[in-house]
Structures are given as C-alpha cells and as structure tokens.
Amino acid sequence: MKKLYILLMVVVCCSVRSQVFVGSGGVLLNNGGQETVFSLNVSGLSAMDSLFGLEEVTIDLNHAAVEEVQVYLQSPSGITVDLSGVLSCKGANFSGTSFNNNMLTSITVGTAPYSGTFVPVGNMGRFNTNMPANGTWKLFVKDFIAPANQGTLISWSLRFSNTPAKPVILTSSNLPLVFINTPNNQALSSTDLLVNFGIINNSVGRNYITDPKNDYNGKANCHIRGSSSKMFEKNNLKIELKDPTGGIDNVASLLGLPAESDWVLTAGYSDKTLIRNALTQYAFQQMGHYSPRFKYVELFINNEYFGVYLLMEQVKRGKQRVNVGKITPVDNQFPYITGGYILQINRTDNPGWFSKYPGISSNAQKFYYQYNYPNATNITPQQSNYIKQVTDSFETVMQSPAFLDPVTGYKKFIDDNSFIDFLILNELSKNVDAYRLSTYLSKDNVIDGGKLHIGPMWDYDLGWHNCNYGNAFLDQFWQFENPDDNYPTPTWWTQFMQDPAFKDKLYCRYHTIRLSFLSNNGLNSFIDQTAALLDESQKRNFRQFPILGAYIYPNPQTQAGATYVTEVNDLKQWIASRGAWMDANIPGFCNSVGFNENQVSENDINVFPNPFANSFSVQFNISEPSKVKIELLNVIGQQILMINNDEKVRGEYSQEIFTEKLKEGTYILKLDINGKVTYKKLVKF
C-alpha cells in the first residue's frame, strides 16, 4: 500500500508541473501612446508546445481608467499577444488579474478591478508552438491618453505548466492559403518590407500547407495599412507584387482575379461575422458599379497562422479597376488636363487639401481631400490646381440658390446615379465612416464625360451594425445628417435632399433594387452562402483571436457566450430592421417602374435564364389579337432597348434577346399587352 502511495505521488508530481516567474513593475509613461516595457528573464525551461508551455499571465496594475490602457506580452522569439485590448475594459485597476485561455469569460466582459481569471483578447497558444521559453519576456503597457490618469504596474508574473494555452494547428483548408515570410522573421510594420509571398489554390480538393504554391510564388512589398485598426494584433496588409529583384512591379492574376500588382489583405478583426466588407462590395457590384473584387483566404505570416482574410483588389486606376483615363505629367492643357483623377475624402495623413466649405459639424470643421491618382508625387501643379478648382466649383454651386438649375447646377459636375447608389448602400449599412472617411471620388476626361463619380466602396467592417458611436448602432435616422467635429460629412448630402428630382430618383432606385438583390432575402442569401463557405475556417480564426463573446472596440453590443451563428443572425436582423425603417422613410415618389395600377399577372410572362450573361429568352401568351410592346429599361425606368412593338395574333410566343453590349447590372423587362403591363427584374452578370 505504501509503494502504491509513493507511485501515485510520483505520477501526480510528474503530471502537474508548474513554474512561476515574477517580474517587477514601475510607473507608466503617460504621453499618449508610447509603450512602457517591463522585462522578465526566464531560464531552465524546455521549448513550449501543447504539452508544456505558457498557461497564465497575472498583473497588478493601478490605473484610474483601464479603458485607456492596452497590455500585451512578447515572447523571446518575438511573438506578441494582446491581453487586455484597448477601450475593451472599463473602470479602475487590474487587481490580481490573470489571463488564461483555458477559461470561459473574456476579460472584456468582466468588471473592475478584474480580480480573477479571464480569457485574454488574444491566444497565448501562439507562444506554445515549439518556441523557446528561455530568454527575455516583455510586458508592454501602452497608455493612449495623456496627461491624465497616471498609472503604475505593481508586479506581473508568468506561469508555465503542462496545461498550457493551445495553439491553432492548420494542415489543410477549403480556402486558398496565403503565405508571407519576412527576412529573418522580421515583424511587419507601416514601412514596406520585401517578403516572400505565395498562394496555394487547388481547383479540386483541399489546400494543404505542404502543397506547392501553385497560384503565386514570388516577391512582394508588404506593410501594415489602416488607421485605428493598427492597434489590433490582426492587421490589414498592403501587398505590392514585385519581380525577383524587388525593384519592378509584377503584374499577376491572384486567385483568378484580373491581373494587377497592387492588392490588400483585409483582416476585418472587429467584424465577428467576417462578412461585412464582402457584403458591401457584392452589393455595390450588383448595383452595376466597379467595387473591389475579393476572395476569402487563410493567412500565414512567418509560418504562424493568422486567420481568415479577404484578398481584395486595391483601389487604383486601370481598365479592370477604376476605369478613368490615364494622365501623365505632360497633360497640363485642355482637354488632357481634365482627367482622369481619383480622390479620397479621408484623414489628413496624406497630401491633399481641405474643402472650400465646412462640413456637418458644430465647429465649422472642413473635410479633407487626398490625392490618390495621380498621387502627390506625380501630380503636376497645374493638375493639382485643376482638380481643386473642380471640387471648389462643385461645392460653390451646392452652396448657391442655383444648385438645382438643370444646366448650371450640381448635375453639371456629378454623375447623380452613382451618388444615389452610394447613399443607398451607406444608409442601409449605416456605416459610421460613410461620406466622411475612406470615400473615393473619380473624374474622367471631358471627352469621356468628365463628371465626378463617387465610389468604389471601401472599409465597411464598422458598417451593418458594428459600431457604438455616431448613431451608427440605431436602426433609425439618416447617417448623412450625423455631425462630426473631427471628420465631418460634406453638406452636399443634405442639399441633395432639397431637390425633388433627386429624391424621386432616389425613391425609385431604392424601391426597385429592394425588390431584388437588395431585399432581405437577396442579402441574406449572400450572407448564408458566405457563412457556409467560412464554416470551417471561422472556427480556427476565432480560436486564434478569441473575440466571440468579447467586447472589441467599437462593437455596439457584447453577449457573453455569443457564437458565430448569433453574430451572423445579428447582421441579418440589422438588415431587416434598418431596411424596414428606410422602406418607410425614403423621401420622394416613383411613378414609373413597378407602380402601374393596370398590371397583368407575372404568370403571363417567363424570362430565362435570370441572372443572364449574353442573352435571355422571353416567353408569353396572349388570348386574343393584341398590341404587344416589350421594352428593356434601366432601374430608373429609362428605355435601353425596344424588343417588340407590333400587333400579334392569339398564341404563345418566344423570343431570344442578345445582350453582349449591355453592362453588368440590374434591368427591368416591361411587357405591355393592350395597355396592361407587367414587369420582370433581370440581372446581367
């Protein structure tokens, strides 16, 4: 019996290994974002893996407002994991606060002083991938707001055990796999770094990490992009394909998308559906506009799994992208100087100029235009003056009593159809940055029309009910009316709403597309298909970044125990509730498409296929000799094509219509039989 007891003690001692290392603290720097670094030397341990590794981090930190503080940990090998996030906790102090990925409750839904053990916002299993435990560990504490609320780290500790945080292991995926490897495992930053860039994409079967990089394998410049999103550990990335020397752009097709050299990898970190950006691009494309094409992928950086990303086209000039004319440094005279141009309304972090008039704010703040194409380096003084004069003239007209004049008013300067579609999608998504940030404008040469177009869409991870400020979380009210004293919305949008013709056009367009791809069912169909595609990969993504059920700034709500399914359902519910409000409140009147009181049954006409590519067929029956008129209309009721206009005898008729010259988008087929009318919505892809 005594031998058995000794044997059991040996087993217990061998199976429960735990070593704790304690570090000292100090006063935190309080200068508005610089991090304070605390170091701790660890020795005598083996490499960390899923059997023995880092299990828990404990901190004692005094700070009157921990929402101002971000705490993250770096291993001797350079891997960094976010513990508390920023703006994700609230109140005074972290007192005896432990972070452990084996727990169930996120630190973000605890209450100050957070005494106890919580799940961090990052996965400490990232350390436990056969990496060294011995060496210098660093705890970073960043205080974002100065000079108030001076803080102090009292102490901190690391506990290593045989119940460590588990790493995410991916061997294969139903999604393409993207690999970025930096020289000497150097960390990516906001500065371009030449990296090895590769993609595995098997057309049949799964994609294994051991497969050849068969879609792309070469060099690329890579840097972290974005503004506020840079504070997250899952970053947005800019990719510029390069030749083997790294000096010349390499134009290539990625994942079957049109060949180009410039791409982005969009993280969508705070979007717990991983769908919002894709949904927005899809909807704008369905409206008939260019918006960046995309493919879902899973990303590895220096052989570490980094979750689900959207590989997207970078917004730039080109026949397959923003299709405005090329302008060179010698194009400084009319008509060559008139285009093309691409601008962006955004922050002041890139060269540009302020608007002529204040936007919607309480402090007369003006919004800011950035040069995009030509960029600030390539644009000539003459071209810079010209495009500024164009925007100044447009803004001046919008401020004048004559802005409604059909010849000299705002329609002289803009393509109002693009502005209407832009408004519809921004309002349905209620994007908090709508109109005032990440907003693209383009202008072609006068030979090709020369008017300002708005779009494509960009950065919508905070749209569709994913933001808790700027009234973006409310399913009521117009987002274009929301004031902002830092980055205001242009006053054009409120002025447009003073034009009865603009409102009628808006009303007609909105209610037409709400009957098709912008309907609840139409958008939910895209969401369901995308969620099904991501069913496998999202599980890995949210193990590596355990934010389901956590509060990540600026989520509008947090539900402990939330799942991917509940997040997707919240997105669908938003579409239903926001759409219902807009259905009832869109101003204007439409007396053309879809509002004829003398309609015949849709059963009298059959159109197939729908959607269509290069042709579609129309079948219809008439019961007596009749005058038959068949027209193809655009979504605002203008005739695009007269298909038939003659007398027909009783019978069944079928006709094929060839549409190679039609642009992609939505159309209306109008059948008029002796004055009785029916309509069919058609989509060309």
Buried (B, 14 or more C-beta within 10 A) or exposed (E): EEEEEEEEEEEEEEEEEEEEBEBEBEEBBBEEBEBBEBEBEBEEBEBBBBEBBBBBBBBBBBBEBBBBBBBBBBBBBEBBBBBBBBBBBBBBBBBBBBBBBBBEBBBBBBEBBBBBBBBBBBBBBBBBBEBBBBBEBBBBBBBBBBEEBBBBBBEBBBBBBBBBBBBBEBEBBBBBBBBBBBEEEEEBEEEBBBBBBBBBBBEEEBBBBEBEBEBBEBBBBBBBBBEEBEBBBBBBBBBBBBEEEBEEBBEBEBBEBEEBBBBBBBBBBBBBBBBBBBBBBBBBBBBBBBBBBBBBBBBBBBEBBBBBBBBBBBBBBBEEBBEBBEBEEEBBEEEBBBBBBBBBBBBEEEEBBEBBBBBBBEEEBBBBBBBBBBEEEEBBEEBBEBBBEBBBEBBEBBEBEEBBEEEEBBBBBBBBBBBBBBBBBBBBBBBBBBBBBBBBBBBBBBEBEBBBBBBBBBBBBBBBBBBBEBBBBBBEBBBBEBBBEEBBBBBBBBBBBEBEEBBBBBBBBBBBBBBBBBBEEBBBEBBEEBBEBBEBBBBBBBBBBBBBBBBBBBBBEBBEEBEBEEBBBBBBEBBEBBBEBBEEEBEBEBEBBBBBEEBBEEEBBBBEEBEBEEEBBBEBEBEEEBEBBBBBBBBBBEEBBEBBEEEBEEEEBEEEBEBEEBEBBBBBBBBBBEEBBBBBBBBBE
